[in-house]
Amino acid sequence: MLKPLTRQSWTCTSCLFRQQSVRRRLATAAPAILDTVRDGITLSPTTHQTQASASDDSTLRQIFDSQQFWQSFSGSAQASNLGRSTGLFRNQYLTSPEGFGRFASITLQKCRKIVAKVLAASTLEDYRAIVTDLDRLSDLLCRVIDLSDFVRSNHPDRKIQKAASEAYALMFEYMNVLNTTTGLNDQLKVAAANPEISMTWSEQESLVAQILIKDFARSAIDLPAKDRQKFIELSNDISQLGPLFVDNLAPQNPYISFESSKLKGMDPTVVRELTRGDTTTLPAIGRSSTLALKSVQDEKTRKRMYVGSRTASYRQIHILEELLRRRAQLAKLSGFESFAHMALGDKMARSPGWCSQNVSPLLEWKLILAESVDTFLKALKTDIRKRVEAEYEELLKLKRLDPDVRFPSQGLNAWDKDYYISKLLSSSRSNSRVSDFLSAFFSLGTVMQGLSRLFNSLYGVRFAPRTTLPGETWNDDVRRIDVIDETEGHIAVVYCDLFERTGKSSNPAHFTLRCSRRIIESEIKEMVNSDHGFATPEDAANDGMASARNAKGELYQLPTIALVCDFSRGPSHRPVLLSYREVQTLFHEMGHAIHSILGRTPLQNVAGTRCATDFAELPSVLMEHFASAPEVLKLFARHWETDAPLPYRMVKETVDFDRRLSGSETESQIILAFLDQAYHSSIPLSSSFDSTRVYHEVHDRHSSLAEPPETSWHGYFGHLFGYGATYYSYLFDRAIAGKVWKDVFQQRNGGAVDRQAGSVFREQVLRWGGGRDGWKCLAGALKDPRLAEGGPTAMAEVGRWGVNS
């Protein structure tokens, strides 16, 4: 099956003045002697500057920290091009809304030629090229679909949004046609079954062939026509039910009313706004209900609020159950035991953790302790058990000392958790003051500068600011950064849209607009013989977007990435200052970006982040570790105005503060991962399937705190659509990232900026993209051959590593 690159954004439950000072501080962008203080110890900064990169390093900070500098920097290119649009992302078709239609139409013509070639293949030479041909076909589809999907969601011009949506729909419809074209599947199987052909394929060609064969199978291409039609109907139902579920999360009772006197402890200003007479009415979900659970002293009131906020509407539950039934039916139709088996076949886990066993009309079912996801989650649960017990014991002590509690001997309840966590944290040193203090050391420009220096230290790549041409970006605030490798030269383009503005999504995200792929000489010859209208045949082969030849002289289309955040600007006389949590967010998203940048594979099907879902978060989660390493922070962190060094103890205090109750948070994630596996077993095929009963079964089995029986929180679990059967992935990658951090980057002093350690991770993990089994990547990075084949034993081992290191 041919498919676009889509990565669902993960929502974790836990995820700036004077102008005369600007010139002075920006002049120190690459200081020779700036110190960082770690627990009272002064550390000299690590720099990896060369004469060639020093100018880029200085400019990088200035384009983000000085609006005046940015306007001067970007204005020269705009003027030199006389205002003529160069096209979005320098794609020369996209100079106007109408260009999207032309881009899609020309791409369709190219696709049809490839399809005709594959279907007509008859010689050994034809069949040897079939994987490369299908990969190029997939790339052509993604060139339009991935780029249009981004533009329709992020461009402010409604005409362009509409044009991008139409191009997206046209190519998506054509992709679905291809996925039911049996001849493509048949020809690929003929090639794969012939040793004279398959033995000549590279490792990546063989892998892509297997990926495509499996994906065709998942799209029911081998089924009789009647069943194939049923598959399409079920797929369409799922595509409609999923967004309907995610977009309409709602409680059964939207409002809950209390006597005002029952809300003692809650911010009186908020209470007054919601009070009429003696009655206060709170929304069941949202800021007010969260505040009530954290601050209301009366336990019975907190319980009512807790139950009301965790009881989803009957309509939501019905939509969810229909979605789960359709998925189970789809899997059964495709020959799989469950949707989880269908979804996990190409993941590192490879098998789920739940099988249903009907023993009564009430749908009694049990857990089979034999498969990979379950093995991992149980091992992880064991690892955190003592930590969770200690955290809840600390909260229980607070409850027993609480003068407002009538019976201090009673245990901790679910509706007590947020209240006593709030009390515990408020009794600690004011984290807000620490956060405000830290932000002065994290101007956006210095953080971007630090990321460039870090990547230069580890991987030999750096960021080089480049001017944007008219029409190249979707907003004047977008900065273009070229990524330069010390041996390969220009290897990627990153468009950074990092500042807040009206109408922009607040969710940070990384988008791959175009994957890496080798452009073979025959494609260039096609352009030579056509009236393409581009400056060179090479430009025509890549629509005018970035391309470059590597050290071997091979032409590659370069990974082109959009990095989107929503950082507040603050007063105009200072740069954007990031909170420490925002620094972690930027490091996380740059982890995805560096995976796309360095995963430069010849075939786009396995480029960059096109890897197993449960491996895709590893580079990004690992980057969060770098954000707290003193040797990394000393690359860049200094006061925006005084150039004073960063006191590392303040960072450590913030990190320790955030981790104080991480055990109970991890337990909550484990419960949801188990629930995701249960819902995507074969259970929904039963006529007596009751998602609420299953929710409470799972919760009671795995939670340290009992859930009130009248709740139905699973109706809010929106990730069930985007992460069906793979919700465990984030925990899984957190465990792996902690192990890699410890064993690769912390084995020597300064390991977090050590080229040798970076080379290990680059060569064993990043450079492969999805072109190598994740377990083999992990075994190579950790020098542990026992992990190479994966399976339940390896999954259990990862669970034992834990996630709280």
N, C-alpha and C positions, 0 to 999 in steps of 0.2 A: 504494500500500500504506500502511495506517495503522500507525504504529509508535510505541512508547514512546521516551522519551529515555533512552538508556543511554550512559554514557561510561566506557569501560574505564579503570581506574586505570593510569597509566604507571609502570613500574618501571625507573628509570634504573640502569645498571650501575655508575655511579660511586658517590639520593634517598635567690633564692627566700626576720631575720630578726626581729629583735626587735620585739615588739608596740608598745613605746613609740616605736620608730623609725618604725613604719608610719604613724602619724598625722602625724609630722613630714614624712616624705618624700612622702606622698600629698597633703599640703597644697600641694606644689610641682608639682602635675600640669600646670599651665599656666604655667610660670615665665616671667617677663619677661626675665630675664637668666641664662641658662645657656649656657655656652660649650662648643664642641666644638673639640678641638685636632686639626688636620690637619698632620701632618709638622712639628710644632713651631709651627704657626700657629694662633692662636686665632680661631675663627669664631663670630660671634654667631648664635644660633638663629633660624630662620625660623618665625614663627607666623602663622597665619591665623585668629585667634580673633575672634569677635564676642561681644558680651555675651550674646546668646541661646544660643550654643553652648558657652560657657565651663563652665557647670554640667555639661552632658553630657560634655564633654571630661574633666573631673575625675572624674566618676562612672565613666566608661569604664575608667579605670585602676584605680580602687578595686574594682570588681566582680570583676576578675581577680586583683588582687594581695592583697586582704584577704578571707579567708574570713569573718571577723567582720562586715565591712561587707556582704558579699554576703548573709549570713543575715538581717541587718537589712533590707537593701534588698528582698529577695524575700519576706520573711516578712509584710510589711504587706499585700500583695496576696492572699497565701494566706489570711490571716485575714479579709479583707474579703469574700471570696467564700464564707465559711462552709464551706469544704471541698468545695463542689460542683464536680465536674469540668466544665471548659469544653470538653473534647475535645482530643485530640492536635492540635497546631498551630491550636487554636481551631476545628477542624473539628467542628461540633456533632453529627455522627453518631458520632464516635469517642470516646465516653465510656466504652465497655466493649468487651470482645472481640466481643460480638454486634453492635456497631455497624458493624463492617467488612462484615458480610453485608448489613446494611440499606443502607449506603453504596453497595455494589456493585449491589444490587437496584434502588435508586432511579436510579442512574446508567444502568443497563441500560434502564430504561423511557424515560429521556430519549434514549438512543442510538437506540432502535427508532423513536421518533417522527421523529427526523431522517432515518433511513434511509428510512422510508416517504415522507417529504416529498420527498427527492431522487429516489427511484424514480418518484414520481408527477409530477415536474416536467414542465410542458408549455408554459407561457407564457414570454415573454422575461423577465419579472420573476422567475419561478421559476429560470430558468437563470442569470440574473445573480447570484443569491444562492448558487449551488451551491458555489462555492469557500469562502465564509464558512461554509456549512452543514457541509461536509466537514471544515473546519478545527475547527469546534466539536465535531464528532464525534470527531476525533482528540484534542482537548483533554479531553473527557469520559473517554475511555479512559485517557489519561495521568494524569488526576486520581487514578484508582484504582491503576493499575499502578505508576507511579513512586513514589507515596507508600507503597503496600503493600510494594513491593520494598525500600524503605529500612527500613521498620518491621520487617519479618520478619528483617532482618539485624542490626539495631541495638537493638531493644527487649529489655530483659532478661526480660520476662514471657513465659513459654512459651505461655500461652493467647493472648496478643495476637499472638505470632509466628505461631501456628497460624492464627488468624483472618485475619491479614494475608496469609498464604500462600494460604489458600482464596479470598480476594477477588482476589488476584493471578491465580490459576489460572483463575477464572471469567471475568475480563475478558480474559485473554490468549486463552482459547479462543474467546471471542466475536470478538475482533480477527481471529483466523485465519479465522473464518467470513466476516467482512466482506471480507477480502482475497481471497476466492474468489467474492465476489458480483459477477458480471459486470455486473449492471445499474448498479452505482455507477460502474464504469469507463466503461460505454457512455454514461451520462448526462453524465459529465464531458467526454468527448470531443466529444459533441454541442455542448456549451456552448463548448468551446475552439475548435471549428471554425467557429463562427458569428461573423463580425466585429461584427455588431450587439450581440453579448454581450461578446465578449472585449475589444473596444475600450473598453468602459466600465469594465473592471477596472483597479484600481490596479497599480502596478509590482509590489508584493508579492503581490497576488492572482494576477497572471499567473505570477509565479515559483512560487507554491505550487501552482497548477494544473499546471505542468510537472513539479514535484517529484512530485506525486501520480500523474500519468500514467506517469512513469518507474518509480515504485515499484510501481504495479500491474503494469507490464510485467515487472519483475523477479520478481514473484510468480507469473509464468506464467499470468496471467489470460486472455491471448489464445490460449493453446494449446488443442488439443482436450482433451476430458475425460480421455482415457487418459493423455496427457502431463502434464496438470495433476495427476493422481493420482500419477504418477511423481515430479513435482516435490515434492509434499508428502512422499512417502516419503524422498526424498533429503534434504530439509530436516530431517526428523525424525532421520534417521541422523546428520547433521552436528551437530544439537543434542545428541545423546547422545555421539558420539565426541569432541567438543571438550572438554567437562568431564572425560571419562574420561582424555584425554591430559594435561590440565592438572593434574588432581588426583593423578596417579599417577607423577610424575616419579621415576625410580629408575634406579640404575646396574645394569649387568649383574652385577657382583660387588659386593655390599654392603660387603664388608670386604677390606682388603689387609694382609697380615702381613709384618713385617720383623724382622730381627735388631735388637735394641735398640741395638746399637752403631752401626747405620747412621743413626740419627736424631739424631746429634750436631748441636747448634745449636738444636734444638727445646726449648721450655720443659720442663724435666725433671719438673715437677709433672704436666703433662699426660701425658707419656710414662709415668710411673709408674702413673697411673690406668688406662692401657690395656695394661699389660705383665703377662704371665703367664710366669714363668720367664725365659728369654732372648728371648722373642718378644713383640713389640708389634703389636697389631692395631688399625689405624685404620679408621674408617668411610670409605668411598670419597668421600662428599660430606658437607659440613657444616663446622663450625668447626675441627675437628682437621685435616682434610685441607687446608683453606685455610692454617692455621698452618704445616703441614709444608712446603707449597710456598713459603712466605715465609721459612722459617728453617732448614730442613735443609741442611747443608753438602754432603753427598754428592750429586753430580749424578745418578748412576744411580738413587738412591733417589727423587730429585725427579721423574725421568722416569717411573718406575713409578707414582708417586702421580698425576702429571699425566694419564697415559694412563688409569689406573683411574677417576679422577674425571670424565673426559670421555667415557666409554664408557657410553652409555645401554643399558638392557635391550632385548633383542630384542622383547619384548612392546610396549614403548614405540614402537619403530621401526615395528612392524606397525600399531599404532593410528594413528600419524601418517600413514603411507602410505595407510591406508584413508580417513582424513579428507581428505587431499589429492585422492584419486581421486574421492570423492563431490563435492567442491567443483568439480572439473574437469567431472564429468558434469553437475552442476547448471547450470553455465555453458553447456555445449554444448547442453543441452536448451532453455535460454532463448535460444539464438541468439547467444551470445557466443563469441569465439575462445578465451577463457580466463577463469578466475575473476578474474584481475587486471583484465581489460577490464571485466568485470561490476562489480567493486568500485569501480573508479576513474572510472567515467563521470561521476559527480557530484562528484568531488574536483577540487582545483586542478590536480593532475597530469594528469588526464583520460585518460592512457594509460600502460601499464606499460613495462617495459624489457626484457622477455625474450620471445622466441618460440622454440619448440623446432624443431629440424630433425633428423629421424631419418636417419642415414646408415649405421647398422649396428645389428645386434641388441644391441650393447653400449650403445645409446642415446648416441651421440656427438651433442652438440648445441652450438650456438654462440650467442653474444650478438649480437643485432641492434642496432646503435648508432643507433637512429633515434627512439626514443620517450622520453617526457618523464621518467619516474622515472630511467631509466638515464642520460639526459643530465644530470640534476641530480647524481646520485651520482658520475658520472665527473668532473664539474667540481669537486665537493667533494673528491674523492680527489686531484685535481691540486693543489688549493689547499693541502692539508695535507702533501703528499709530503715537502717539505724539513723540515718540523717533525718528522714521524715519523722520518725518517732521522737527524736530530740527536739525538732522544731515545734511539733505539736505539744510536747511536754512544756516547752517554754511558754507557749500561748496559754496552756491550761493553768500554769502557775499564775499568770496575770489575771485569769478569770477568777481563780480562787481568792486572790487578794482584792478583787473588785468589790467595793462597798455597795454597789448597786445590785449585786447578785444575791438573791434570797437564799439559795441553796448552793453554797460554794463547793460542796462535795461532788456535784454532778459533773459529767464529762464535758468535753468540748463538742459543740455542734457545728454543722455546716454553716449556719447563719452567724456563728461567732467568729469565724476565721478572719474575715476582712476587718472586723471591728478591733480585734486584739492585735492583728498585724499592724494596724494603724497606730494603736497605742504603743506597741513595741518600737516602731520606727520613730515615732515622735519623741520617745524618751532617749533616742540616740542623738548623736551630734547632728545638728541641722545639715542635712544633705543639700538642701537648696542653696545654702550659703556657699558650700563647697563647689556646687555646680556653677554658680554665678562666678566664683573666683576662677575656676578652671577655664571657662569660656574665653576669658581674656587672652589665653595662650593659644587659642585655636581659631585664628582668623581663617576663613575659607581658603585664601590664597596660600597660607603656610601649610595647611593640611594637604592641599593638592601638591604643593612642592614636596612635602614629606613623602607622599605616595610615590612620586616620581623618583625621589632619592632611594626609597626602599626598593622599588622594582629594579633600579639600576644596580643596587648592591647585590640583590639576590639573583637576578636573571639577566642583567646586562641590557635592560631596555629602559628607556626614559621617555618623558613627555616633552613634546616640542609644540608650543603654541603656534597656530597658523591663522592668518586672516581668513575671514569668510567672504565669499563673493556674493553679489546681489542675488537674492532668491535661493541661496544655498541652505538656509536654515528657516525654521518655522517661526522664530522670534529673534529680535535683535539682541536679546540677552544671551543667546546660545553661543558658547565658545567652542571652537574646533581645536582638538589636540591631535597631532599625529604622533604615533608611537614609533620610536626609532630603536632598532636593535644594533648593538655595537658591531656585529658582523654582517647581518642581513640588510641593514638599512631600514627603509620605511616598511613597516609590517602591519599597521592598522590605523584606523581613524576612529576617534571617539568624539561625539558631539555631547557637550555637557550643558544640560538645561537644569541649573541648580537653584535658581532664585524663585521665590514665591511670586505669584501674580494671580489676579482675579480669574476664577474659572479653571484654574489648574488643579489637577489631582494632587492631594497631599500624600499619596502613597509613593515612597521611593521605589524605583524600578530600573532594571537593566534590560534593554531591548537589543537584540541582534537584528539589524536591518539587512545585512548581507553576510553570509558565512564565508569562511575561507574555501577556496577551491582552485585547483590548477586548471588554467585555461590552456587546452592542448592546441598544437599548431594548426590542426585541421579547422578549428573554430576561427582562427585568425585568417586562414585562407578563404573561408566562407565570406568574411567581411571584405577581403581584398576584391573579391569578385562581385560585390554588391554596391549599390548606390546608397551608402550608409549615412553620409552627411556629417560624420565625425572627423576630428582632426587626424586620427590615425586608425588603422584597422584594430589595433589593440584597444583603443578607447571604445570603438564600436562594439567589440566583443564583450565589454563590461558596462555598456550603457553610459559611458562617461564617468562612472564612479571610480574610486581609487583602485589602482592595480600597480604591481611592481614585479620585477624579476628578482628571483633569489640568487644566492651565490652560484648555483648551477646554471643560471640563465633561464630557468623556467618561469613563465609568467603566471602569477597568482592574482586572483581578485582578492582584495584585502578585506579582512573582517571590518565591518562598519557598524558601529555601536552607538546607541543613544543612552545616556545616563541621565535619569530624571529624578530630581529631588525637589523639595519645597522649603528651602531655608529662608527664614525671615531676614529682611535687610537691616532693620534697625535704623538708627539715625543716619542721616546722609554724610555726616562728618567722620564716620568710622567704617571700617570694613565689616562684612558679615562675620559675626562671631558664632561659633558652633558650641552647643552644649556637648559634654563628653558623650552622651548617648547619640547625638547626631554625628560625632566623629566615628563612633562604632558603626553607625548606619552607612556612612560613606565608605568606610573600609570594607564593609560587607558587600555593597554593590560593586565596588572595585574588584572584589574577589571573583565575582561572575565575569566582569570585564576582562580580567587577566586570563581567565580560562578561555574566553573567546579569542583573545589576542594571541595567546601562545599555542592554542590548539589548532595550528595551521596545517590541516591535513589536505592531501590532494583531492579527496572526495568530500563533498559538502554534507553528505548524510551522516558523517561522524565528526564534523568539525566543531571545535569549541565546546559549547554546552549541550550539544546534541549527543548526550550520553544517557545512561540509565538514570531515571528520576531519583533513585535513592543514592546516587553518587554526585548529582549535579550541585548540591549545596556544600560539598566538602571545601572547595576553594574559598567560598564566601564566608563560611563559618570559621575556617582557619584564619582568615584575615582579621576577625574580631580579636583573636589572640594577639596578633601583631599590634593592635591598637592600644594594648596595655603594657607592651614591653618597653622597659626604660631605654634600651639601646635604639629602639625605633623612634620613640618620642624625642630623643635628643637629636635626631636628624633635623627636626623642624620646630618643635614646640617652644615658643617664647612669647613674651607679652607683646601684644600688638603695638603698644605705645612706647614702652620703656626698654624693650628688648631684654627684660629680666628673665633669668632662666626659670624653667618650670620646676616647682617642688614636687618631685615624684610621689612623695608620701600622700599628697592630696589625691592623686590618681588612684593609688592603692586603696585609700580610704573609700573612694567612690566605688571601686570594683568590689571591695569586700562588703560594702553596704548593699549593693545590688544582688550579691550572692547569698545574703544572709538567710533567706527563706527559699532558696532555689530547689531544695529537695521536694517540698510540697508542690511547687510549680511543675517539676519534672513528673511527679506522680500524676498530676492532672493530665499532662500530655500522654503519659503511658495509658491512662484510662481511655482517652479519646482514640488512641491508636488501636487498642483492643476493640473498641466499639466499631471503628471503621472496618476492621477485619471481620467482625461478626456480621455486620450489615451486608458485606460483600461476599459472604459465604452462600450456600444454597438455601439458607433459611427463608429468604423472601419468597421462594417458590411455594411454600406451604400456604394452604388456604386459611390457616389460622395465624399467619404471621402478624405479630403485634410489635411494632418498633419500640413502643414505650416499655413493654415487658422486657425486651432484650436490653434496652438501655439500663434499666434498674438491675437486671441480672449482672451485667458487666460491671456496673458501678459498685454494687454490693460485694462482688468478688474481689475487686482490686483497690478500692478506696479505703483510706484510714478513717474517713468520716462518713457516716451514713447519710444518704440522700433522702429527703422527705418523699414518700411514695406518690404524692400527688403531682410531682414535677414532671416536666417533659422537655428538658433542656435540649435534647437532641434535635428539636425542631429549629434551633438556631445554628446548628453545626454546618455552616455553609461550605466548609472545606470538603464535605462529603462528595460534592460534585466535582470540583477541580482536582482533588487528590484521592479519588475513589480507590480504595485498597492500598494507598501508598502514604497515608498520613504518618506512618512510622518514620518516614525518610528523614525528617529534620532531626529527630532524636538519634537516628542511626548515624547521620553525618556529623552531629555534635560529638558523638563518641569517637568516631574515626579522627575527626579534627583534633580532639584532645590528645589522642595517641600520637598522631603525626607531629603535633607541636612539641610534645615531650621528647619523642625519640629521634626526630630529625632536626628540630630547630633549638632544642635546649640541652644538647649534649656537650656544649662548650660555652665559655663566656662569649657573649656577643653573637650567639648562634642565630638570633633573629635577623641579623643583617649580614650573615656569612654567605659568601658566594658558593662555597662547597655545599652547604645545606640547601641553598636555593637551587643549585644544579641538580641535586638528587630529586627534589620535588618537581622541577621542570621536566627532567628527562623521564622520570618514572610515572608522572601523573599528567601534568598540564599539557605537554606537547601531543599527547595521544588524543585529546578531545574524547570522543566516544569510540575511537578506533582500536581499543584494546579492552578486554574484560576488566571491570573495576577491581576485581579481586587480584588479578595479576598486577595491576598498577599498585595496589596497596601492598602486596607481598614484596614488590620490588623496592618501594619506598622505605618499608620497615625492615627489609632484609629478613623476611620471615616466610619461607617457602610453604609453610603449613597452611597459609591463607590462600594460596594461589587458586585452589579449586573451589573455594567458597563452601556452600552447604550449611546445614544446621550447626555443625561443630564450629565453623568459622563465625556464624551469626552469634552463637552463644559467647564466643570469645570476645567479640565486639561489645556485647552487652556487659561483660565483666569489666571492660575498660571504664565504664561509667561515663557520665556527662558533666560532672561537677569539678573536674580538675582545673 
